[in-house]
Amino acid sequence: MSSTVSNLMAARRLRIHGFVQGVGFRWAMAREAEAQGASGWVRNRFDGTVEALVCGDDATVARLIAWARIGPEAADVSRVEVELAEETHSPGFSRQPSA
């Protein structure tokens, strides 16, 4: 098997539950995603959750999912729902308005 298998692009939509708004979650996730070289976005949801689209190679996406299960220091994540998503072609990782 070729070494390019680890470079496959993955995309996942995350829904993060718990005490995750008002604690800098979006800012911290955007910083972490940029450091990892991922693309996508993160936003608050009106239901109190945080939603994110994370795109990158499989390892990068897995690291960001693991990070989201903990979040920034002030957060208290109770669970993270993960589902397949279509990858975005936009470079970078942005904070989006609440939805």
SENUPA-541917 format. One record per atom (N, C-alpha, C, O, CB): atom name; x, y, z. Coordinates in pm, whole numbers, plus 50000, padded with zeros to 5 digits. Glycine has a CB too. Example, Ala and Ser with C-alpha at 12.3 -4.5 7.8 and 13.67 -1.06 7.14 Angstrom:
BEGIN
N	51319	49431	50780
CA	51230	49550	50780
C	51320	49670	50780
O	51424	49668	50846
CB	51131	49553	50905
N	51285	49775	50708
CA	51367	49894	50714
C	51290	50003	50787
O	51341	50114	50804
CB	51408	49940	50572
This chain:
BEGIN
N	50085	49881	50000
CA	50000	50000	50000
C	50089	50124	50000
O	50192	50126	50067
CB	49904	50000	50123
N	50052	50222	49928
CA	50131	50343	49914
C	50127	50431	50038
O	50033	50423	50117
CB	50084	50423	49795
N	50231	50513	50055
CA	50237	50602	50172
C	50139	50718	50160
O	50122	50793	50256
CB	50377	50656	50189
N	50074	50735	50045
CA	49978	50844	50030
C	49847	50817	50102
O	49763	50906	50113
CB	49950	50868	49883
N	49829	50695	50153
CA	49706	50663	50226
C	49689	50757	50344
O	49577	50799	50372
CB	49707	50517	50274
N	49797	50792	50414
CA	49786	50880	50530
C	49754	51024	50491
O	49721	51105	50577
CB	49914	50877	50610
N	49763	51056	50360
CA	49735	51192	50315
C	49594	51208	50260
O	49562	51312	50203
CB	49835	51232	50211
N	49510	51107	50277
CA	49372	51119	50231
C	49303	51233	50304
O	49328	51255	50423
CB	49296	50987	50251
N	49217	51303	50234
CA	49144	51413	50297
C	49019	51358	50365
O	48950	51270	50312
CB	49106	51521	50193
N	48993	51410	50480
CA	48876	51371	50556
C	48800	51497	50595
O	48858	51605	50605
CB	48915	51287	50683
N	48671	51482	50615
CA	48589	51595	50662
C	48486	51540	50759
O	48420	51439	50732
CB	48519	51669	50542
N	48473	51608	50872
CA	48378	51567	50974
C	48306	51690	51028
O	48366	51796	51048
CB	48448	51489	51088
N	48177	51674	51052
CA	48099	51779	51119
C	48088	51737	51264
O	48048	51624	51295
CB	47955	51800	51052
N	48124	51827	51354
CA	48121	51801	51497
C	48011	51882	51563
O	47987	51997	51525
CB	48257	51833	51561
N	47945	51825	51659
CA	47851	51898	51744
C	47899	51873	51887
O	47894	51760	51936
CB	47699	51851	51723
N	47945	51979	51953
CA	48007	51969	52084
C	47908	52016	52189
O	47858	52128	52182
CB	48139	52051	52091
N	47880	51931	52287
CA	47783	51957	52392
C	47853	51981	52525
O	47966	51936	52546
CB	47684	51840	52404
N	47785	52051	52613
CA	47836	52077	52748
C	47842	52227	52772
O	47770	52304	52709
CB	47975	52013	52767
N	47929	52265	52862
CA	47953	52407	52890
C	48061	52452	52793
O	48179	52451	52825
CB	47996	52433	53042
N	48017	52493	52672
CA	48111	52520	52563
C	48095	52658	52499
O	48170	52693	52408
CB	48094	52415	52457
N	48000	52737	52547
CA	47986	52874	52496
C	48026	52971	52605
O	48003	52947	52724
CB	47840	52902	52449
N	48087	53082	52563
CA	48131	53183	52659
C	48261	53147	52729
O	48296	53207	52830
CB	48023	53206	52761
N	48332	53047	52675
CA	48457	53003	52737
C	48574	53008	52638
O	48681	52954	52666
CB	48441	52860	52790
N	48554	53072	52524
CA	48660	53084	52424
C	48678	52959	52339
O	48784	52939	52279
CB	48788	53116	52491
N	48576	52874	52332
CA	48588	52749	52258
C	48616	52774	52111
O	48706	52713	52053
CB	48462	52666	52274
N	48539	52863	52048
CA	48557	52889	51904
C	48696	52943	51874
O	48762	52898	51781
CB	48450	52988	51853
N	48740	53038	51953
CA	48871	53097	51933
C	48981	52992	51950
O	49072	52983	51868
CB	48893	53215	52030
N	48971	52912	52057
CA	49072	52810	52083
C	49072	52702	51976
O	49179	52655	51935
CB	49049	52747	52220
N	48954	52663	51929
CA	48948	52560	51826
C	49006	52611	51695
O	49079	52539	51627
CB	48804	52513	51804
N	48976	52735	51660
CA	49033	52793	51537
C	49185	52798	51547
O	49254	52767	51450
CB	48976	52934	51513
N	49237	52836	51661
CA	49382	52841	51680
C	49443	52702	51669
O	49546	52684	51603
CB	49416	52903	51818
N	49381	52604	51732
CA	49430	52466	51726
C	49424	52411	51583
O	49518	52347	51537
CB	49349	52376	51821
N	49314	52437	51513
CA	49299	52389	51375
C	49405	52451	51284
O	49464	52382	51201
CB	49158	52422	51322
N	49428	52581	51298
CA	49530	52646	51217
C	49668	52589	51247
O	49748	52569	51155
CB	49530	52797	51242
N	49697	52562	51373
CA	49826	52503	51410
C	49843	52364	51350
O	49954	52323	51317
CB	49839	52496	51563
N	49732	52291	51335
CA	49736	52156	51280
C	49730	52155	51126
O	49750	52051	51064
CB	49621	52074	51336
N	49702	52272	51065
CA	49692	52280	50919
C	49558	52236	50864
O	49548	52201	50746
CB	49800	52198	50858
N	49454	52237	50947
CA	49320	52198	50903
C	49247	52317	50842
O	49284	52432	50865
CB	49239	52140	51021
N	49144	52287	50766
CA	49056	52392	50715
C	48916	52365	50768
O	48888	52257	50821
CB	49057	52398	50559
N	48828	52464	50753
CA	48690	52449	50798
C	48643	52571	50874
O	48688	52683	50850
CB	48676	52327	50884
N	48552	52547	50968
CA	48494	52658	51044
C	48437	52606	51176
O	48422	52486	51197
CB	48383	52729	50961
N	48408	52700	51265
CA	48346	52669	51393
C	48247	52780	51425
O	48271	52896	51393
CB	48453	52655	51506
N	48134	52744	51489
CA	48034	52845	51527
C	47954	52798	51647
O	47943	52678	51674
CB	47939	52875	51408
N	47899	52894	51719
CA	47804	52863	51826
C	47669	52832	51764
O	47634	52886	51659
CB	47792	52981	51927
N	47594	52746	51830
CA	47457	52716	51790
C	47364	52778	51894
O	47400	52788	52011
CB	47433	52562	51776
N	47246	52818	51851
CA	47150	52880	51943
C	47104	52783	52051
O	47050	52827	52153
CB	47030	52931	51866
N	47124	52652	52031
CA	47084	52553	52132
C	47190	52534	52241
O	47174	52449	52328
CB	47054	52420	52066
N	47299	52612	52237
CA	47402	52604	52339
C	47520	52515	52304
O	47616	52506	52381
CB	47343	52556	52465
N	47514	52450	52187
CA	47626	52366	52144
C	47721	52448	52058
O	47692	52562	52022
CB	47576	52243	52068
N	47834	52388	52025
CA	47927	52443	51928
C	47932	52344	51812
O	47938	52223	51834
CB	48071	52468	51991
N	47929	52396	51690
CA	47933	52312	51570
C	48060	52347	51493
O	48100	52463	51487
CB	47806	52332	51482
N	48123	52245	51435
CA	48244	52269	51357
C	48248	52177	51236
O	48197	52065	51240
CB	48370	52249	51444
N	48308	52226	51129
CA	48341	52146	51013
C	48493	52142	51009
O	48558	52246	50999
CB	48280	52205	50879
N	48548	52022	51018
CA	48693	52003	51023
C	48737	51923	50901
O	48686	51813	50877
CB	48737	51932	51155
N	48831	51978	50824
CA	48881	51912	50703
C	49033	51906	50707
O	49099	52000	50749
CB	48832	51986	50575
N	49085	51794	50662
CA	49230	51776	50656
C	49260	51630	50633
O	49171	51552	50601
CB	49298	51826	50785
N	49387	51592	50650
CA	49417	51450	50637
C	49359	51376	50757
O	49324	51438	50858
CB	49571	51427	50625
N	49350	51245	50746
CA	49285	51165	50851
C	49344	51190	50989
O	49271	51202	51087
CB	49296	51017	50817
N	49477	51197	50998
CA	49543	51215	51128
C	49510	51351	51188
O	49486	51362	51308
CB	49695	51199	51113
N	49509	51454	51104
CA	49478	51589	51153
C	49335	51596	51204
O	49310	51651	51311
CB	49499	51693	51041
N	49242	51541	51128
CA	49101	51542	51170
C	49084	51465	51300
O	49011	51508	51389
CB	49011	51482	51059
N	49151	51351	51313
CA	49143	51272	51436
C	49197	51350	51555
O	49140	51345	51664
CB	49219	51140	51420
N	49308	51422	51536
CA	49364	51503	51646
C	49269	51614	51688
O	49255	51641	51807
CB	49499	51564	51606
N	49202	51678	51592
CA	49109	51786	51626
C	48983	51732	51694
O	48927	51798	51781
CB	49070	51865	51500
N	48939	51615	51655
CA	48825	51553	51725
C	48864	51524	51869
O	48787	51550	51961
CB	48778	51423	51652
N	48984	51469	51889
CA	49032	51442	52025
C	49042	51571	52105
O	49006	51574	52222
CB	49169	51371	52021
N	49092	51679	52042
CA	49101	51808	52110
C	48961	51857	52150
O	48942	51907	52261
CB	49172	51912	52020
N	48863	51843	52060
CA	48727	51892	52086
C	48663	51819	52203
O	48577	51876	52270
CB	48640	51875	51961
N	48702	51696	52230
CA	48647	51621	52342
C	48691	51679	52476
O	48632	51649	52580
CB	48688	51474	52334
N	48795	51762	52474
CA	48846	51828	52595
C	48819	51978	52588
O	48766	52037	52683
CB	48998	51801	52613
N	48855	52041	52476
CA	48833	52184	52457
C	48929	52269	52538
O	49024	52217	52597
CB	48692	52220	52493
N	48905	52399	52542
CA	48990	52488	52621
C	48967	52465	52771
O	48870	52400	52810
CB	48963	52636	52585
N	49056	52517	52851
CA	49055	52491	52995
C	48922	52523	53063
O	48880	52448	53151
CB	49163	52572	53061
N	48855	52631	53024
CA	48731	52671	53091
C	48609	52591	53046
O	48503	52600	53109
CB	48706	52818	53067
N	48622	52513	52940
CA	48509	52435	52889
C	48488	52308	52970
O	48579	52258	53035
CB	48531	52399	52741
N	48365	52258	52965
CA	48331	52129	53025
C	48251	52052	52920
O	48129	52061	52914
CB	48248	52146	53161
N	48322	51976	52836
CA	48260	51904	52725
C	48196	51776	52778
O	48262	51696	52844
CB	48364	51871	52615
N	48067	51758	52749
CA	47998	51637	52793
C	47997	51530	52683
O	48004	51411	52713
CB	47854	51670	52834
N	47990	51572	52558
CA	47998	51476	52447
C	48021	51549	52316
O	47994	51668	52303
CB	47869	51390	52439
N	48073	51473	52218
CA	48096	51526	52084
C	48034	51429	51985
O	48071	51311	51981
CB	48250	51546	52055
N	47940	51478	51906
CA	47882	51398	51798
C	47966	51422	51673
O	48000	51537	51642
CB	47730	51435	51774
N	48000	51315	51603
CA	48083	51325	51484
C	48011	51257	51368
O	47964	51144	51381
CB	48223	51260	51507
N	48002	51327	51255
CA	47942	51266	51136
C	48024	51302	51014
O	48094	51404	51012
CB	47795	51312	51118
N	48016	51219	50912
CA	48084	51246	50786
C	48031	51375	50725
O	47913	51409	50742
CB	48067	51129	50687
N	48117	51446	50656
CA	48077	51570	50591
C	48153	51583	50460
O	48249	51509	50435
CB	48104	51694	50682
N	48110	51675	50377
CA	48181	51705	50253
C	48290	51805	50286
O	48267	51901	50360
CB	48085	51760	50142
N	48409	51783	50231
CA	48518	51873	50261
C	48496	52009	50197
O	48434	52021	50092
CB	48650	51814	50214
N	48549	52110	50262
CA	48541	52245	50210
C	48666	52273	50126
O	48773	52218	50154
CB	48527	52349	50325
N	48654	52356	50026
CA	48769	52389	49943
C	48828	52523	49984
O	48923	52570	49921
CB	48730	52391	49797
N	48774	52584	50087
CA	48828	52711	50135
C	48949	52687	50223
O	48944	52602	50312
CB	48720	52791	50212
N	49055	52759	50200
CA	49172	52744	50286
C	49148	52809	50422
O	49067	52900	50434
CB	49297	52804	50219
N	49218	52763	50522
CA	49211	52823	50653
C	49094	52774	50735
O	49013	52692	50689
CB	49204	52971	50641
N	49086	52823	50856
CA	48982	52784	50951
C	48924	52911	51009
O	48997	52994	51062
CB	49038	52689	51063
N	48792	52927	51001
CA	48729	53054	51042
C	48627	53034	51154
O	48573	52925	51174
CB	48662	53121	50922
N	48602	53142	51223
CA	48492	53147	51321
C	48373	53209	51250
O	48382	53319	51194
CB	48532	53229	51452
N	48262	53139	51253
CA	48141	53183	51183
C	48039	53240	51281
O	48046	53213	51401
CB	48080	53066	51105
N	47943	53319	51231
CA	47836	53369	51317
C	47751	53254	51371
O	47746	53146	51313
CB	47747	53468	51240
N	47686	53279	51483
CA	47598	53179	51543
C	47487	53141	51448
O	47444	53220	51364
CB	47539	53231	51674
N	47441	53018	51462
CA	47333	52969	51375
C	47229	52896	51459
O	47130	52847	51404
CB	47390	52876	51264
